[in-house]
Amino acid sequence: MVKEMQPHYFLAVPVPQLIQSALHQEARQSGQLQFQRWVHPNDIHLTLVFLGGCTEKQLHELVQHGRSLVENWAPFSLTLSQSGSFGQKKQPRIFWVGVKASQQLAVYQSQLADLCRSLGFAVDQRPYAPHLTLARKWAGDEEYNGDGLALGNGQSWEVNEIILYESHVQQEPKYKTYQAFSLKGVQHESD
């Protein structure tokens, strides 16, 4: 019997199911993207802050303070942009599709990261690079050439909630909602 690993947690923007399915299907059918592991369509999301393992106290505080923070945020839109990769250019370890620059996303992500640091989480110090991971570990015989693909045709969606996900690596799909936070703030005319 395989022992279930301790779950990890992360805060993310959920992606609508229609966009998840379209991205997964489009990437898999492109013919030029040969990766060993594809992300389950239901697991496609936009990570804001990775938290790792947590104590019950940290989770309780994060839920309490996270809700108070996010409730003041106004809903906003995100739009898919081009694909890219992380790792070696010829044999990347991660294939992703990005989102167009969003001032609201940058501000909200920074506020969440600051909150998590104040609660004792070790938050990644690297600059935030918003992306939706679609596949891992290049497996093609030829060199990778998938950067710049316009997957998802620039689809947009309205962000109305932030999810605290719990990760179960031995399950499929891997990510389960631990807590959802609704964006209830007022959107201004200039947004």
N, C-alpha and C positions, 0 to 999 in steps of 0.2 A: 504494500500500500504506500502510495506517495503522499508524504506529508505536505499539507498546504503551507506555502510560504507566507510569512507575515505580509499583509497587504501594504502597498504603498499608496500614497494619496497625491492628488494634484488638482489645481483649480484650472478650469478650462471653459472656453466658449463652445457650446454644443453646435453641431452642424446639422441642418435639416436632413432628414432621411433621404429625400429625393436627390439632394446634392451629394450625400455620401455615396449612394448607389451609382449615380452618374459618374462620379470621379473614379470609383473602383472599377467600373465596367470599362470606361474609356481608357484608363491607364493599362488595364490588363489586355485589352484588345489592340493596343497600339502596334504590337508586333516588334517594337524596338526596345522594350523594357523587360529585361530578363532578370528578375530578382528571385532570391531563394524564398523569401517570406513576404507575403502581402498582408497588410493590415485588414482585419475583418471590417467590412463596410460600416457596421454599427460602432466601431471603435474610432472612426475618423473624427477628430476634434481639433481645436486650436488651443494648445496649452498656454496658460498665462503664467502659472507658477508651479514648479514641481516641488513637492514637499518631502517625499520619501516616507519612511516609517514615522508614526506619530504615537504619542501617548493618548489615552482617553481624555486627559485634561487638556492637551493641546487641541484635540479635535473639538471638544466642547467650547473652548475659548474662540477657536477659529469660526465655528458656526455662529456663535453669539456676535462677535465683532464683525465677521464677514457680512452677515445679514444687515447689520446697521450701516455698514459702508456702502454695500451694493444697492440697497433700497434708495439711496439718494442719487444714483446714477440714472441718466436718461437713456432710453433705448437708442441704439445706433445701428448703422448698416455696415456690413463688410462685403467686399467684392473679391472674388478669386482673381489671381494674377497668374503669372507663368510658373512653370515647374523649375526645380533646382535640386541640388544634391549636397550632402555633407560627406566628407571623407576624401579619399583619393579621387582625383578627377576621372581617371580611367576606370576605376572600380570602386564606386562610392558605397558607403555603408548605409546611407539613408537617401531615399527618393521622396521628395515632397512637392506640394504646390503651395504657393504663397498667397498672401492677400495684399491688396493695394494698401498703401500707406493710409493710416487713419489716426488722426490726432487723438480722438476719444479712446481708441484702443491703447495707444501709448500711455496716455494719462492714467487710465483705469488699471492697466497692468502694473504701472509704477506704484500706484496707491496700494494695490493688493500685495505686491512684493514687500513694500514698507511695512504693512500690517503683519505679514508673515514673519518678517525679521523681528518685529517688536514682540512677537509671541514665542520667539526662540527657535524658529525654523532656520536651517542653513540654506538660504536662497542663493541660487546661482548668481555670480557676480558679472558674468559676461553680458554684453549688450543683448537686449531682447530681440530675437529674430522670429517674428510670427510666421508659422507655417503649419500645414496639415501633413503629417507623415502618411505616405501611402504604401511604401515598401521598404524592405531592409535587405542588405547584402547582395551586391551585384553578382550574378551568376552567368552572365553571357560570355560567349567565346570571343566576341568582338569587344572593342572598347566601348564604354558607355557614351552615349551622345543624346541624353534625354533632357538636358537643361534647356529651358526656354520654350517648352511645349505649352500651348494654351489650353490646358485641360479645364473642363467645366465651362468653357465659353464665356468667361467673365461673369458667371452667375453671382448674384448678390442675395443676402438674406438679412433680416432684421434680428439683431441680438437683443433678446428680452430677458435672458437669464444667464447666470454664471453657475456652473456645476462644480461641486466638490466631488471628484470621482475617487473611487476605491479600485485599486488594480488587483486582479487575480490572474496571475500569469499562466496558470495551468487551465484556465477556462477559455471558452470561445463563445461570444465575445469576452474580452478581458476586463472591460471597464464597466463598473456598476455605479449608479448615482448614489452617493452617500447623503448629499444635501443639495438642494437647488435654491438659489438666491435670485429673486425677481428684481429687475431694474424697474423702479417705479418713479424715478425723478421726472421732472417736466422737461420736455425737449423744447429748446428755444428756436425762434424763427431762423436764426443764422446757422443752425445745425444742418 
